[in-house]
Amino acid sequence: MNAPRAWLIWTIGVLAYLVAVAQRTSFGVSGLEATERFHASAAAISFFTVLQLLVYAGLQIPVGLLVDRFGSRAMIASGAVLMGLGQLQLAYADAVPAGVLGRVLVGAGDAMTFVSVIRLVPIWFAPARVPLVTQLTGMSGQLGQLISVVPFALVLHSAGWNTAFLALSSLSALAVVLVLALLRDVPPGHPPRESGQGLRATGVTLARAWKQPGTRLGLWCHFTVQFSGNVFAMSWGYPFLVSAQGLNAATVSALMGLFVVTSILVGPLFGTFVARHPMRRSAMVLLITAAIALAWAAVLLLPGRAPLWLLALLVVALAIGGPGSMIGFDFARTFNPSHRIGTATGIVNVGGFVAALLTIYLVGVILDVLHTSGFSGGELYGLASFRIALSVQFLFLLVGTVLILMTRRKVRRQMAAQGVHVPPLLVSLANQRRRRVELRRERLAKPKSPTP
């Protein structure tokens, strides 16, 4: 594991992931323009993102199996090709079916990228560095959202739909060239990848990854803390802030930028926490879940439009969920052997995106129902309608929390059978406090050496 070479490989992988995030989130910024271009309802616009995420989530497990078999380089390059074709298709689409086809291709290519990049980390870096590098991967990839929020949005509003999406397509072409030229699957001297396995062996690998309670704990952690940020960034955040909260485009772009910056700043802190306190990973996830729920409750229950500072707090809470969801991949890594990390990572990555696509679709359906019934007073994206529609998120937060607690109990029983006991958090904090007090007393009781 040559450190400079490892960081070069990681940089190329992260650049490909950054481009994938830009492609993934571009439609969230162009939602209002898409409504006009395709003459579509709220449910139809949400269907673009829902189908994209459905393809993404549905391919996670197959991609995990394929990356374990064919390696990261081939999968990342193939994903970039598909995303470039998808954005090219969307650039010239003028009807809903043609536009949906473009987003399906983007979702398929996006699905191949993250799992493949994450698989490089434990191969190229020492175990002690893996939690931090994993967080850095997610953090750096979020810069892709800045591309969609700032330069892409500017090109979209100034040069038009076609030029903006053609520019994104060209980014994928650049990613393909860099990956094929510079990225390698394993360090020199690393044991060669095993030859392709049959369907039976593939099924065994998948079954063993799923039966491992640690994999499922990672899945539910990802499910619970990641989806709300995706709902906000990929679909309903921009219409909610502009139409319901009355903010101008510049202020919304600033808030979206705050979302990305927060993810970048928080990621390394979570990586350090996970490395130092691996037994408290799920507690951190539950704390983040509570923060997201409280932030949404404050914004949605407040009479009238929320003040800008409260919307900023909401954005910060949602942004923390991104790095928080990376903890799920650390469960996949620590509870599975190296030869099935890709498969386990794919299983975990399904969670947040399934929750996101269900939420995005339900929000769109509820908005349309309220509009058709006359509740919204003829305003499709009104504040009162958004209050009701976005409240569906609380159901997913509750379900995820319950499943985390249930699965964590199984994981801890498994660990206890192996001789590893995790004391309750309050007991652990009390023990740490008692040890600090005892250490302080020992220092005070220690006789001072006489001065010469």
Secondary structure as GFF3:
##gff-version 3
##sequence-region A 1 452
A	DSSP	alpha_helix	3	29	.	.	.	ID=ss1
A	DSSP	alpha_helix	31	38	.	.	.	ID=ss2
A	DSSP	alpha_helix	42	70	.	.	.	ID=ss3
A	DSSP	alpha_helix	72	92	.	.	.	ID=ss4
A	DSSP	alpha_helix	96	111	.	.	.	ID=ss5
A	DSSP	alpha_helix	114	124	.	.	.	ID=ss6
A	DSSP	three_ten_helix	127	129	.	.	.	ID=ss7
A	DSSP	alpha_helix	130	141	.	.	.	ID=ss8
A	DSSP	alpha_helix	143	149	.	.	.	ID=ss9
A	DSSP	alpha_helix	151	158	.	.	.	ID=ss10
A	DSSP	alpha_helix	161	182	.	.	.	ID=ss11
A	DSSP	alpha_helix	199	211	.	.	.	ID=ss12
A	DSSP	alpha_helix	213	231	.	.	.	ID=ss13
A	DSSP	pi_helix	232	236	.	.	.	ID=ss14
A	DSSP	alpha_helix	237	239	.	.	.	ID=ss15
A	DSSP	pi_helix	240	244	.	.	.	ID=ss16
A	DSSP	alpha_helix	249	276	.	.	.	ID=ss17
A	DSSP	three_ten_helix	278	280	.	.	.	ID=ss18
A	DSSP	alpha_helix	281	301	.	.	.	ID=ss19
A	DSSP	alpha_helix	308	325	.	.	.	ID=ss20
A	DSSP	alpha_helix	327	334	.	.	.	ID=ss21
A	DSSP	three_ten_helix	338	340	.	.	.	ID=ss22
A	DSSP	alpha_helix	341	373	.	.	.	ID=ss23
A	DSSP	alpha_helix	383	390	.	.	.	ID=ss24
A	DSSP	alpha_helix	393	417	.	.	.	ID=ss25
A	DSSP	alpha_helix	425	445	.	.	.	ID=ss26
###
